[in-house]
């Protein structure tokens, strides 16, 4: 299993954006599972789950790990997926919804760690705007890395993402000042 898989193809993002497939990937992050186990966890029939697993397998994000009689055990092909497809009308709604959820988690994390947020709605809006801008502007670099099929470790991904933010830091200075004013340290 790879540590990181960068997904930049809109077709693959469409496959992952379907709710049941997304939930299957979340379950397989915990451990490899059979169709029966996935079916039970998702409260869906085996045929439906099997069809979704095969679609994920064809997209290269799930693989058959082993067989136990008639049962097949499936796992993810990577521990982490970095989904960064070119802006495409068909995946933009999913991308924006996913970004909103992640920004909300980020703001909750700040609040849980004791930061006082002066204007939560403004911070959420600004954080979403900044993360969206970084994602869109990072696409050419991420796409090139994905196409080169370079295997990244988790720490290399972390450093790459930091570098992508750094490359855009001058353009984001004003927004960074606004965010700093919204968070009381």
C-alpha positions, 0 to 999 in steps of 0.5 A: 500500500502506498502512503499517499496517492494524489488524484487529479483526474476529474473522472476519479473525483466523480467516482469518489464523490458518490456518498456510498463510495466515499463511506467505503473508503472511510471504512477501509481506512480503519482496516481491510474488509470483506463485502459482507463487512462493508455491507453490514457497516453501511446497512446496504445490500451486498450487490450494491456494495460489491458494485461500488467496490468494483468501481473503486477498484477500477479507479485504482483506489481499492484493491483485493488484498486476499481471498478466504474461500468465496470472500474477498478482502479489500483494502485501500491502495493508499493510506492517504488520498490527496484529491486535487482535480482541476476545476470541473463543473461536475466535481465543483459542487462536491469539492466546495461541500467537502471544503466547507466540512473541512474548514468547519473542522479546522475552526472547531479544532482551533476552538477546542485548543483554546483559541477564542474566535472573534467572528466565527462566520467570518473566519469560516468564510475567509478560511474557505476562501484561502484554502480554495485559492491555495488548492486552485493555484496548486493544481499545476504542480500537483498534477505534474507530480501525479502524472510523474507517478512519484511515490510520496511519503506522508512527511514528503506530502506535508512538506510539499503542501507547506511549500505550495502554501509558501509559494502563494504566501505573498498573495495571501498576506492580506488575508493572513492578517485578517485571519490573525485578527479573528483569532485571539491567541 
